[in-house]
Each structure stands twice: as structure tokens, then as C-alpha cells.
């Protein structure tokens, strides 16, 4: 599957988030700033501290993992998939290994 974007919605707060699936080009180029701008302060701090300790080498790991971690946190906070830009929600769920509920 090529690059896809999930649109996630929290039905309790009506908050909508766009979530890229797969490799994070933004983390590769900008490090901890993409999580910071998404409001994901937990992973922004984690990526920043790991980069400081490993002299930036941890970014080589986070660019492959961050989007999956972001989606996992959103799902645990009550977000459900509203739509996906490419493929089906079931395909994206299988690709990242996380059960994503869909809004009816």
C-alpha cells in the first residue's frame, strides 16, 4: 500500500485529526517539531530527549515508528476512523497492526 492518510474523529469532543500512515518524512527532516505542532507533547518530549542522548541517531528509529505511535495514542484516547485517503480502513489497520474502530 502506498502512502495513506487516516481522518480520525473523537465523537465525544468532535475533534478531527489527520493521521499519515507509514514512514514519517516530517520527523525525518524536522525531528521533534511535527509532534509538537500536532499537539502530541508526550512524543515531542520523548523524541527531543532521545535525540539529545543519542546525538540525533534516535531520529532514524522514530521516523519509522512515530506515525504508528501517534495513531495508537489517538485510538486509546477515543478517536475512531472516519475515512482514509487510500485503500480501506481495514487495510490500514492490518498494515499498522492496530485495531481501529470505524465511525458508523
Backbone as XML, in Angstrom:
<?xml version="1.0"?>
<chain id="A" units="angstrom">
  <residue number="1" name="UNK">
    <atom name="N" x="0.839" y="-1.168" z="0.000"/>
    <atom name="CA" x="0.000" y="0.000" z="0.000"/>
    <atom name="C" x="0.891" y="1.240" z="0.000"/>
  </residue>
  <residue number="2" name="UNK">
    <atom name="N" x="0.508" y="2.191" z="-0.766"/>
    <atom name="CA" x="1.239" y="3.450" z="-0.817"/>
    <atom name="C" x="0.860" y="4.304" z="0.393"/>
  </residue>
  <residue number="3" name="UNK">
    <atom name="N" x="1.273" y="5.521" z="0.378"/>
    <atom name="CA" x="1.056" y="6.462" z="1.469"/>
    <atom name="C" x="-0.436" y="6.773" z="1.619"/>
  </residue>
  <residue number="4" name="UNK">
    <atom name="N" x="-0.968" y="6.656" z="2.807"/>
    <atom name="CA" x="-2.380" y="6.928" z="3.084"/>
    <atom name="C" x="-2.490" y="7.866" z="4.280"/>
  </residue>
  <residue number="5" name="UNK">
    <atom name="N" x="-3.622" y="8.544" z="4.365"/>
    <atom name="CA" x="-3.908" y="9.415" z="5.498"/>
    <atom name="C" x="-5.248" y="9.017" z="6.092"/>
  </residue>
  <residue number="6" name="UNK">
    <atom name="N" x="-5.261" y="8.768" z="7.381"/>
    <atom name="CA" x="-6.492" y="8.480" z="8.107"/>
    <atom name="C" x="-7.081" y="9.780" z="8.622"/>
  </residue>
  <residue number="7" name="UNK">
    <atom name="N" x="-8.390" y="9.902" z="8.552"/>
    <atom name="CA" x="-9.084" y="11.003" z="9.206"/>
    <atom name="C" x="-9.755" y="10.397" z="10.424"/>
  </residue>
  <residue number="8" name="UNK">
    <atom name="N" x="-9.318" y="10.839" z="11.601"/>
    <atom name="CA" x="-9.803" y="10.298" z="12.875"/>
    <atom name="C" x="-10.681" y="11.346" z="13.559"/>
  </residue>
  <residue number="9" name="UNK">
    <atom name="N" x="-11.748" y="10.860" z="14.216"/>
    <atom name="CA" x="-12.655" y="11.774" z="14.910"/>
    <atom name="C" x="-12.963" y="11.232" z="16.294"/>
  </residue>
  <residue number="10" name="UNK">
    <atom name="N" x="-12.944" y="12.127" z="17.276"/>
    <atom name="CA" x="-13.371" y="11.798" z="18.626"/>
    <atom name="C" x="-14.828" y="12.227" z="18.735"/>
  </residue>
  <residue number="11" name="UNK">
    <atom name="N" x="-15.718" y="11.258" z="18.865"/>
    <atom name="CA" x="-17.154" y="11.556" z="18.880"/>
    <atom name="C" x="-17.588" y="12.340" z="20.111"/>
  </residue>
  <residue number="12" name="UNK">
    <atom name="N" x="-16.831" y="12.237" z="21.203"/>
    <atom name="CA" x="-17.193" y="12.952" z="22.428"/>
    <atom name="C" x="-16.859" y="14.436" z="22.332"/>
  </residue>
  <residue number="13" name="UNK">
    <atom name="N" x="-15.719" y="14.755" z="21.695"/>
    <atom name="CA" x="-15.273" y="16.145" z="21.628"/>
    <atom name="C" x="-15.434" y="16.759" z="20.233"/>
  </residue>
  <residue number="14" name="UNK">
    <atom name="N" x="-15.818" y="15.954" z="19.253"/>
    <atom name="CA" x="-15.925" y="16.366" z="17.842"/>
    <atom name="C" x="-14.606" y="16.858" z="17.263"/>
  </residue>
  <residue number="15" name="UNK">
    <atom name="N" x="-13.509" y="16.477" z="17.862"/>
    <atom name="CA" x="-12.181" y="16.840" z="17.378"/>
    <atom name="C" x="-11.811" y="15.924" z="16.215"/>
  </residue>
  <residue number="16" name="UNK">
    <atom name="N" x="-11.243" y="16.494" z="15.158"/>
    <atom name="CA" x="-10.841" y="15.724" z="13.982"/>
    <atom name="C" x="-9.336" y="15.876" z="13.792"/>
  </residue>
  <residue number="17" name="UNK">
    <atom name="N" x="-8.662" y="14.749" z="13.525"/>
    <atom name="CA" x="-7.210" y="14.745" z="13.305"/>
    <atom name="C" x="-6.904" y="13.994" z="12.014"/>
  </residue>
  <residue number="18" name="UNK">
    <atom name="N" x="-5.984" y="14.522" z="11.223"/>
    <atom name="CA" x="-5.467" y="13.830" z="10.047"/>
    <atom name="C" x="-4.197" y="13.103" z="10.460"/>
  </residue>
  <residue number="19" name="UNK">
    <atom name="N" x="-4.130" y="11.815" z="10.140"/>
    <atom name="CA" x="-3.018" y="10.982" z="10.585"/>
    <atom name="C" x="-2.358" y="10.298" z="9.393"/>
  </residue>
  <residue number="20" name="UNK">
    <atom name="N" x="-1.153" y="10.691" z="9.028"/>
    <atom name="CA" x="-0.443" y="9.958" z="7.983"/>
    <atom name="C" x="-0.104" y="8.549" z="8.463"/>
  </residue>
  <residue number="21" name="UNK">
    <atom name="N" x="-0.071" y="7.614" z="7.533"/>
    <atom name="CA" x="0.223" y="6.215" z="7.852"/>
    <atom name="C" x="1.564" y="5.854" z="7.236"/>
  </residue>
  <residue number="22" name="UNK">
    <atom name="N" x="2.408" y="5.180" z="8.013"/>
    <atom name="CA" x="3.688" y="4.716" z="7.494"/>
    <atom name="C" x="4.842" y="5.631" z="7.874"/>
  </residue>
  <residue number="23" name="UNK">
    <atom name="N" x="5.817" y="5.698" z="7.005"/>
    <atom name="CA" x="7.050" y="6.462" z="7.223"/>
    <atom name="C" x="6.750" y="7.936" z="7.455"/>
  </residue>
  <residue number="24" name="UNK">
    <atom name="N" x="7.416" y="8.542" z="8.437"/>
    <atom name="CA" x="7.195" y="9.954" z="8.748"/>
    <atom name="C" x="8.316" y="10.812" z="8.169"/>
  </residue>
  <residue number="25" name="UNK">
    <atom name="N" x="8.032" y="11.386" z="7.021"/>
    <atom name="CA" x="9.005" y="12.278" z="6.392"/>
    <atom name="C" x="9.237" y="13.524" z="7.237"/>
  </residue>
  <residue number="26" name="UNK">
    <atom name="N" x="8.193" y="13.986" z="7.895"/>
    <atom name="CA" x="8.336" y="15.205" z="8.690"/>
    <atom name="C" x="9.252" y="14.994" z="9.886"/>
  </residue>
  <residue number="27" name="UNK">
    <atom name="N" x="9.163" y="13.835" z="10.544"/>
    <atom name="CA" x="10.065" y="13.543" z="11.666"/>
    <atom name="C" x="11.492" y="13.375" z="11.145"/>
  </residue>
  <residue number="28" name="UNK">
    <atom name="N" x="11.628" y="12.802" z="9.956"/>
    <atom name="CA" x="12.962" y="12.639" z="9.384"/>
    <atom name="C" x="13.650" y="14.001" z="9.190"/>
  </residue>
  <residue number="29" name="UNK">
    <atom name="N" x="12.914" y="14.971" z="8.674"/>
    <atom name="CA" x="13.514" y="16.274" z="8.383"/>
    <atom name="C" x="13.496" y="17.245" z="9.561"/>
  </residue>
  <residue number="30" name="UNK">
    <atom name="N" x="12.464" y="17.155" z="10.414"/>
    <atom name="CA" x="12.281" y="18.174" z="11.442"/>
    <atom name="C" x="12.308" y="17.665" z="12.876"/>
  </residue>
  <residue number="31" name="UNK">
    <atom name="N" x="12.590" y="16.368" z="13.065"/>
    <atom name="CA" x="12.757" y="15.826" z="14.412"/>
    <atom name="C" x="11.529" y="15.927" z="15.286"/>
  </residue>
  <residue number="32" name="UNK">
    <atom name="N" x="11.652" y="16.578" z="16.432"/>
    <atom name="CA" x="10.567" y="16.635" z="17.410"/>
    <atom name="C" x="9.513" y="17.690" z="17.105"/>
  </residue>
  <residue number="33" name="UNK">
    <atom name="N" x="9.719" y="18.530" z="16.084"/>
    <atom name="CA" x="8.761" y="19.596" z="15.782"/>
    <atom name="C" x="7.399" y="19.101" z="15.278"/>
  </residue>
  <residue number="34" name="UNK">
    <atom name="N" x="7.301" y="18.088" z="14.395"/>
    <atom name="CA" x="5.977" y="17.637" z="13.964"/>
    <atom name="C" x="5.077" y="17.176" z="15.108"/>
  </residue>
  <residue number="35" name="UNK">
    <atom name="N" x="5.574" y="16.374" z="16.063"/>
    <atom name="CA" x="4.694" y="16.039" z="17.193"/>
    <atom name="C" x="4.300" y="17.281" z="18.004"/>
  </residue>
  <residue number="36" name="UNK">
    <atom name="N" x="5.207" y="18.218" z="18.137"/>
    <atom name="CA" x="4.914" y="19.452" z="18.865"/>
    <atom name="C" x="3.784" y="20.221" z="18.187"/>
  </residue>
  <residue number="37" name="UNK">
    <atom name="N" x="3.840" y="20.360" z="16.857"/>
    <atom name="CA" x="2.808" y="21.097" z="16.121"/>
    <atom name="C" x="1.487" y="20.349" z="16.062"/>
  </residue>
  <residue number="38" name="UNK">
    <atom name="N" x="1.514" y="19.020" z="16.193"/>
    <atom name="CA" x="0.284" y="18.227" z="16.229"/>
    <atom name="C" x="-0.356" y="18.257" z="17.611"/>
  </residue>
  <residue number="39" name="UNK">
    <atom name="N" x="0.325" y="18.809" z="18.585"/>
    <atom name="CA" x="-0.183" y="18.823" z="19.950"/>
    <atom name="C" x="0.125" y="17.538" z="20.698"/>
  </residue>
  <residue number="40" name="UNK">
    <atom name="N" x="1.034" y="16.746" z="20.158"/>
    <atom name="CA" x="1.437" y="15.481" z="20.775"/>
    <atom name="C" x="2.690" y="15.739" z="21.611"/>
  </residue>
  <residue number="41" name="UNK">
    <atom name="N" x="2.484" y="16.381" z="22.767"/>
    <atom name="CA" x="3.606" y="16.829" z="23.587"/>
    <atom name="C" x="4.403" y="15.678" z="24.169"/>
  </residue>
  <residue number="42" name="UNK">
    <atom name="N" x="3.734" y="14.566" z="24.470"/>
    <atom name="CA" x="4.421" y="13.408" z="25.036"/>
    <atom name="C" x="5.528" y="12.930" z="24.100"/>
  </residue>
  <residue number="43" name="UNK">
    <atom name="N" x="5.195" y="12.674" z="22.838"/>
    <atom name="CA" x="6.210" y="12.174" z="21.915"/>
    <atom name="C" x="7.167" y="13.262" z="21.456"/>
  </residue>
  <residue number="44" name="UNK">
    <atom name="N" x="6.757" y="14.495" z="21.502"/>
    <atom name="CA" x="7.678" y="15.577" z="21.196"/>
    <atom name="C" x="8.817" y="15.602" z="22.215"/>
  </residue>
  <residue number="45" name="UNK">
    <atom name="N" x="8.469" y="15.467" z="23.485"/>
    <atom name="CA" x="9.477" y="15.450" z="24.547"/>
    <atom name="C" x="10.334" y="14.190" z="24.460"/>
  </residue>
  <residue number="46" name="UNK">
    <atom name="N" x="9.695" y="13.040" z="24.213"/>
    <atom name="CA" x="10.441" y="11.781" z="24.115"/>
    <atom name="C" x="11.445" y="11.838" z="22.971"/>
  </residue>
  <residue number="47" name="UNK">
    <atom name="N" x="11.006" y="12.300" z="21.803"/>
    <atom name="CA" x="11.911" y="12.373" z="20.645"/>
    <atom name="C" x="13.040" y="13.361" z="20.908"/>
  </residue>
  <residue number="48" name="UNK">
    <atom name="N" x="12.718" y="14.504" z="21.526"/>
    <atom name="CA" x="13.751" y="15.502" z="21.828"/>
    <atom name="C" x="14.797" y="14.945" z="22.786"/>
  </residue>
  <residue number="49" name="UNK">
    <atom name="N" x="14.349" y="14.314" z="23.878"/>
    <atom name="CA" x="15.290" y="13.776" z="24.860"/>
    <atom name="C" x="16.133" y="12.641" z="24.286"/>
  </residue>
  <residue number="50" name="UNK">
    <atom name="N" x="15.495" y="11.765" z="23.513"/>
    <atom name="CA" x="16.255" y="10.668" z="22.884"/>
    <atom name="C" x="17.276" y="11.216" z="21.887"/>
  </residue>
  <residue number="51" name="UNK">
    <atom name="N" x="16.913" y="12.253" z="21.154"/>
    <atom name="CA" x="17.845" y="12.856" z="20.197"/>
    <atom name="C" x="19.035" y="13.483" z="20.924"/>
  </residue>
  <residue number="52" name="UNK">
    <atom name="N" x="18.773" y="14.095" z="22.073"/>
    <atom name="CA" x="19.872" y="14.685" z="22.846"/>
    <atom name="C" x="20.828" y="13.613" z="23.361"/>
  </residue>
  <residue number="53" name="UNK">
    <atom name="N" x="20.276" y="12.518" z="23.842"/>
    <atom name="CA" x="21.099" y="11.445" z="24.413"/>
    <atom name="C" x="21.885" y="10.702" z="23.329"/>
  </residue>
  <residue number="54" name="UNK">
    <atom name="N" x="21.261" y="10.516" z="22.160"/>
    <atom name="CA" x="21.902" y="9.712" z="21.103"/>
    <atom name="C" x="22.526" y="10.577" z="20.006"/>
  </residue>
  <residue number="55" name="UNK">
    <atom name="N" x="22.635" y="11.875" z="20.259"/>
    <atom name="CA" x="23.204" y="12.820" z="19.283"/>
    <atom name="C" x="22.459" y="12.769" z="17.948"/>
  </residue>
  <residue number="56" name="UNK">
    <atom name="N" x="21.129" y="12.608" z="18.018"/>
    <atom name="CA" x="20.280" y="12.639" z="16.830"/>
    <atom name="C" x="20.059" y="11.309" z="16.148"/>
  </residue>
  <residue number="57" name="UNK">
    <atom name="N" x="20.764" y="10.271" z="16.554"/>
    <atom name="CA" x="20.620" y="8.970" z="15.895"/>
    <atom name="C" x="19.260" y="8.322" z="16.143"/>
  </residue>
  <residue number="58" name="UNK">
    <atom name="N" x="18.603" y="8.673" z="17.235"/>
    <atom name="CA" x="17.291" y="8.091" z="17.523"/>
    <atom name="C" x="16.250" y="8.505" z="16.480"/>
  </residue>
  <residue number="59" name="UNK">
    <atom name="N" x="16.495" y="9.581" z="15.775"/>
    <atom name="CA" x="15.570" y="10.007" z="14.719"/>
    <atom name="C" x="15.466" y="8.961" z="13.620"/>
  </residue>
  <residue number="60" name="UNK">
    <atom name="N" x="16.525" y="8.174" z="13.441"/>
    <atom name="CA" x="16.494" y="7.098" z="12.451"/>
    <atom name="C" x="15.473" y="6.034" z="12.814"/>
  </residue>
  <residue number="61" name="UNK">
    <atom name="N" x="15.171" y="5.894" z="14.092"/>
    <atom name="CA" x="14.164" y="4.943" z="14.547"/>
    <atom name="C" x="12.779" y="5.590" z="14.538"/>
  </residue>
  <residue number="62" name="UNK">
    <atom name="N" x="12.680" y="6.800" z="15.081"/>
    <atom name="CA" x="11.380" y="7.456" z="15.207"/>
    <atom name="C" x="10.732" y="7.778" z="13.867"/>
  </residue>
  <residue number="63" name="UNK">
    <atom name="N" x="11.498" y="7.996" z="12.823"/>
    <atom name="CA" x="10.871" y="8.301" z="11.534"/>
    <atom name="C" x="10.102" y="7.103" z="10.992"/>
  </residue>
  <residue number="64" name="UNK">
    <atom name="N" x="10.447" y="5.891" z="11.435"/>
    <atom name="CA" x="9.709" y="4.701" z="11.029"/>
    <atom name="C" x="8.547" y="4.389" z="11.969"/>
  </residue>
  <residue number="65" name="UNK">
    <atom name="N" x="8.621" y="4.839" z="13.225"/>
    <atom name="CA" x="7.642" y="4.468" z="14.240"/>
    <atom name="C" x="6.629" y="5.544" z="14.598"/>
  </residue>
  <residue number="66" name="UNK">
    <atom name="N" x="6.949" y="6.807" z="14.411"/>
    <atom name="CA" x="6.142" y="7.861" z="15.014"/>
    <atom name="C" x="4.683" y="7.869" z="14.566"/>
  </residue>
  <residue number="67" name="UNK">
    <atom name="N" x="4.401" y="7.744" z="13.283"/>
    <atom name="CA" x="3.008" y="7.806" z="12.831"/>
    <atom name="C" x="2.171" y="6.687" z="13.454"/>
  </residue>
  <residue number="68" name="UNK">
    <atom name="N" x="2.732" y="5.508" z="13.595"/>
    <atom name="CA" x="2.026" y="4.400" z="14.229"/>
    <atom name="C" x="1.769" y="4.713" z="15.706"/>
  </residue>
  <residue number="69" name="UNK">
    <atom name="N" x="2.766" y="5.261" z="16.392"/>
    <atom name="CA" x="2.608" y="5.624" z="17.800"/>
    <atom name="C" x="1.536" y="6.696" z="17.976"/>
  </residue>
  <residue number="70" name="UNK">
    <atom name="N" x="1.498" y="7.646" z="17.048"/>
    <atom name="CA" x="0.507" y="8.736" z="17.094"/>
    <atom name="C" x="-0.904" y="8.177" z="16.929"/>
  </residue>
  <residue number="71" name="UNK">
    <atom name="N" x="-1.096" y="7.288" z="15.955"/>
    <atom name="CA" x="-2.412" y="6.689" z="15.735"/>
    <atom name="C" x="-2.820" y="5.852" z="16.940"/>
  </residue>
  <residue number="72" name="UNK">
    <atom name="N" x="-1.891" y="5.108" z="17.500"/>
    <atom name="CA" x="-2.176" y="4.266" z="18.673"/>
    <atom name="C" x="-2.642" y="5.127" z="19.855"/>
  </residue>
  <residue number="73" name="UNK">
    <atom name="N" x="-1.987" y="6.269" z="20.071"/>
    <atom name="CA" x="-2.403" y="7.177" z="21.148"/>
    <atom name="C" x="-3.791" y="7.748" z="20.891"/>
  </residue>
  <residue number="74" name="UNK">
    <atom name="N" x="-4.077" y="8.116" z="19.636"/>
    <atom name="CA" x="-5.400" y="8.655" z="19.320"/>
    <atom name="C" x="-6.485" y="7.615" z="19.555"/>
  </residue>
  <residue number="75" name="UNK">
    <atom name="N" x="-6.240" y="6.378" z="19.143"/>
    <atom name="CA" x="-7.220" y="5.305" z="19.351"/>
    <atom name="C" x="-7.453" y="5.091" z="20.848"/>
  </residue>
  <residue number="76" name="UNK">
    <atom name="N" x="-6.390" y="5.129" z="21.640"/>
    <atom name="CA" x="-6.547" y="4.938" z="23.085"/>
    <atom name="C" x="-7.258" y="6.115" z="23.748"/>
  </residue>
  <residue number="77" name="UNK">
    <atom name="N" x="-7.276" y="7.262" z="23.077"/>
    <atom name="CA" x="-7.976" y="8.440" z="23.601"/>
    <atom name="C" x="-9.391" y="8.579" z="23.050"/>
  </residue>
  <residue number="78" name="UNK">
    <atom name="N" x="-9.906" y="7.528" z="22.398"/>
    <atom name="CA" x="-11.302" y="7.533" z="21.963"/>
    <atom name="C" x="-11.545" y="7.949" z="20.528"/>
  </residue>
  <residue number="79" name="UNK">
    <atom name="N" x="-10.499" y="8.130" z="19.747"/>
    <atom name="CA" x="-10.684" y="8.508" z="18.349"/>
    <atom name="C" x="-11.045" y="7.274" z="17.527"/>
  </residue>
  <residue number="80" name="UNK">
    <atom name="N" x="-11.900" y="7.475" z="16.536"/>
    <atom name="CA" x="-12.285" y="6.413" z="15.608"/>
    <atom name="C" x="-12.045" y="6.903" z="14.192"/>
  </residue>
  <residue number="81" name="UNK">
    <atom name="N" x="-11.831" y="5.958" z="13.286"/>
    <atom name="CA" x="-11.560" y="6.313" z="11.890"/>
    <atom name="C" x="-12.841" y="6.790" z="11.217"/>
  </residue>
  <residue number="82" name="UNK">
    <atom name="N" x="-12.734" y="7.925" z="10.565"/>
    <atom name="CA" x="-13.860" y="8.474" z="9.815"/>
    <atom name="C" x="-13.723" y="8.112" z="8.340"/>
  </residue>
  <residue number="83" name="UNK">
    <atom name="N" x="-12.496" y="8.234" z="7.811"/>
    <atom name="CA" x="-12.227" y="7.887" z="6.416"/>
    <atom name="C" x="-10.735" y="7.689" z="6.228"/>
  </residue>
  <residue number="84" name="UNK">
    <atom name="N" x="-10.384" y="7.199" z="5.046"/>
    <atom name="CA" x="-8.984" y="7.012" z="4.694"/>
    <atom name="C" x="-8.820" y="7.452" z="3.247"/>
  </residue>
  <residue number="85" name="UNK">
    <atom name="N" x="-7.674" y="8.063" z="2.954"/>
    <atom name="CA" x="-7.467" y="8.613" z="1.614"/>
    <atom name="C" x="-7.143" y="7.562" z="0.565"/>
  </residue>
  <residue number="86" name="UNK">
    <atom name="N" x="-6.584" y="6.430" z="0.994"/>
    <atom name="CA" x="-6.148" y="5.415" z="0.045"/>
    <atom name="C" x="-6.386" y="4.035" z="0.632"/>
  </residue>
  <residue number="87" name="UNK">
    <atom name="N" x="-7.124" y="3.185" z="-0.052"/>
    <atom name="CA" x="-7.422" y="1.851" z="0.455"/>
    <atom name="C" x="-8.606" y="1.891" z="1.398"/>
  </residue>
  <residue number="88" name="UNK">
    <atom name="N" x="-8.661" y="0.902" z="2.283"/>
    <atom name="CA" x="-9.749" y="0.822" z="3.256"/>
    <atom name="C" x="-9.177" y="0.931" z="4.668"/>
  </residue>
  <residue number="89" name="UNK">
    <atom name="N" x="-10.065" y="1.198" z="5.597"/>
    <atom name="CA" x="-9.642" y="1.301" z="6.998"/>
    <atom name="C" x="-9.129" y="-0.051" z="7.488"/>
  </residue>
  <residue number="90" name="UNK">
    <atom name="N" x="-9.722" y="-1.131" z="7.018"/>
    <atom name="CA" x="-9.273" y="-2.470" z="7.410"/>
    <atom name="C" x="-7.849" y="-2.728" z="6.916"/>
  </residue>
  <residue number="91" name="UNK">
    <atom name="N" x="-7.528" y="-2.286" z="5.702"/>
    <atom name="CA" x="-6.171" y="-2.454" z="5.170"/>
    <atom name="C" x="-5.164" y="-1.661" z="5.987"/>
  </residue>
  <residue number="92" name="UNK">
    <atom name="N" x="-5.503" y="-0.433" z="6.329"/>
    <atom name="CA" x="-4.613" y="0.403" z="7.138"/>
    <atom name="C" x="-4.444" y="-0.211" z="8.519"/>
  </residue>
  <residue number="93" name="UNK">
    <atom name="N" x="-5.533" y="-0.683" z="9.106"/>
    <atom name="CA" x="-5.483" y="-1.312" z="10.422"/>
    <atom name="C" x="-4.570" y="-2.534" z="10.410"/>
  </residue>
  <residue number="94" name="UNK">
    <atom name="N" x="-4.667" y="-3.338" z="9.363"/>
    <atom name="CA" x="-3.811" y="-4.526" z="9.247"/>
    <atom name="C" x="-2.354" y="-4.131" z="9.030"/>
  </residue>
  <residue number="95" name="UNK">
    <atom name="N" x="-2.119" y="-3.078" z="8.261"/>
    <atom name="CA" x="-0.748" y="-2.649" z="7.968"/>
    <atom name="C" x="-0.011" y="-2.192" z="9.217"/>
  </residue>
  <residue number="96" name="UNK">
    <atom name="N" x="-0.691" y="-1.435" z="10.064"/>
    <atom name="CA" x="-0.013" y="-0.912" z="11.246"/>
    <atom name="C" x="-0.182" y="-1.813" z="12.469"/>
  </residue>
  <residue number="97" name="UNK">
    <atom name="N" x="-1.043" y="-2.822" z="12.374"/>
    <atom name="CA" x="-1.192" y="-3.775" z="13.467"/>
    <atom name="C" x="-1.982" y="-3.259" z="14.651"/>
  </residue>
  <residue number="98" name="UNK">
    <atom name="N" x="-2.878" y="-2.319" z="14.427"/>
    <atom name="CA" x="-3.699" y="-1.754" z="15.480"/>
    <atom name="C" x="-5.150" y="-1.858" z="15.037"/>
  </residue>
  <residue number="99" name="UNK">
    <atom name="N" x="-6.018" y="-2.352" z="15.925"/>
    <atom name="CA" x="-7.431" y="-2.423" z="15.604"/>
    <atom name="C" x="-8.021" y="-1.015" z="15.694"/>
  </residue>
  <residue number="100" name="UNK">
    <atom name="N" x="-8.472" y="-0.503" z="14.572"/>
    <atom name="CA" x="-9.037" y="0.844" z="14.519"/>
    <atom name="C" x="-10.537" y="0.737" z="14.296"/>
  </residue>
  <residue number="101" name="UNK">
    <atom name="N" x="-11.297" y="1.267" z="15.238"/>
    <atom name="CA" x="-12.749" y="1.265" z="15.079"/>
    <atom name="C" x="-13.156" y="2.327" z="14.071"/>
  </residue>
  <residue number="102" name="UNK">
    <atom name="N" x="-14.256" y="2.049" z="13.379"/>
    <atom name="CA" x="-14.743" y="2.966" z="12.361"/>
    <atom name="C" x="-16.045" y="3.612" z="12.821"/>
  </residue>
  <residue number="103" name="UNK">
    <atom name="N" x="-16.193" y="4.883" z="12.499"/>
    <atom name="CA" x="-17.440" y="5.583" z="12.821"/>
    <atom name="C" x="-18.505" y="5.087" z="11.849"/>
  </residue>
  <residue number="104" name="UNK">
    <atom name="N" x="-19.676" y="4.760" z="12.391"/>
    <atom name="CA" x="-20.760" y="4.255" z="11.541"/>
    <atom name="C" x="-21.405" y="5.333" z="10.722"/>
  </residue>
</chain>
